[in-house]
């Protein structure tokens, strides 16, 4: 299949670049050619020509940390109880929500989160999943949602000892089974190219040494990287000191869990020495400013010290236009030195993360790069040039400009319309959300 985008204003983020009046020819799942007055040869009924009419076209955005199981939590009406600190937020809200999730609610949540991501011009998410009462097979439910909507997604199960040793071991087994399932699809030639795997862990405060050893073995066995929350709240740091006599990063490093495929999330309370070790191992740190503000866990001005910084949402949707705004505004509010350009670089760094996960080229409008593309209607009132793309992103653009989205060479939304009826999906989700909330009310913190 081929798709030809005509007369587009090409916008790239890292390094920033703007090129006007160009065509992009996509063949299969990659960009084949960029130029003027391009045409398609060997036309067939499956080929498409899209006249961008001068609209901007940019590489798809990446949400580098998401919780797709949170899709039915919006406007939640369960009885949450007091949440004066971060640990009580976890116990009274999120840990009750994940315990209430079953297969049906997870499937609906995955579909809703995927549709919302695509609408926002986010073509890939790095997911981190938990459903303690539904572990085995849960990642394949998310895989089904990714592939039915056409979203690119890498996911994992967050191993934890919160529900006993048996649950901890079953979490490791689910990670291994899911990764091996993807490998089997690749070997048979049936892999969609959309879904990949990590080995997940909740946070070091719920991961005893046995869990870290099992996770390290799983990473080695599957060839995947570790995806974990850490230092989101001060409690994670103090727990590590009190229980293990170690800072968080050295403790993980002692089990060989820091590599160029590792995704460490939050890091609000990491020291400069820990960040230096993280950098030495070439690992990624994912910053989630909206979630951190919502949970009142604090803020770090050490963000500029991080070598590989990406942006995520921690489950607050997948609108990366909103996330880069909050990242920039919060940093300035805290007296930080970065400008929008540095945060645009962090947003674009999600593509470097994808390259490590998928072993392909992402995030540039050049031949050979994956065809994850967004066409958006942004009639700028001021010049749009390489030097001010970041400022347009932070102060002007929003997800409402997104019109057409391509993922892996497939048009998943055209002129804001999906190739399937989304109304029944949302209707079913509303019913399952109420059932989910009712189950939460039956679960003690």
Protein Blocks (a to p, Z undefined) as FASTA:
>chain_A
ZZddehiadddfbdcdddehiacddehjbcfbgcehiacehiafkbccddekhpacdddd
ddfbdcfklmmmgopabdebjafbfklmmmmmmmmmmmmpcfklmmmmmmmmmmmmmmno
pabdcdddddfklmghplmmmmmmmmmnopacdddddddfknojklmmmmmmmmmmmmmm
mmmmmmnopagolaccddddfbfklmcfklmmmmmmmmmmnopacdddehkbmklmmmmm
mmnopafklmmmmnopacfkbccehjlmccfklmmmmmmnopacdddfklmmmnonopcf
klmmpmbacddeeonajbfklmmmmmmmmmmmnopabdfklmmmmmmmmmmmmmmmnopa
ehiacehiacdddddddddfbdcdfklmmmmmmmmgcfklpmbdceehiafbgghiafbd
fklmmmmmmmmmmmmmmmmmmpcZZ
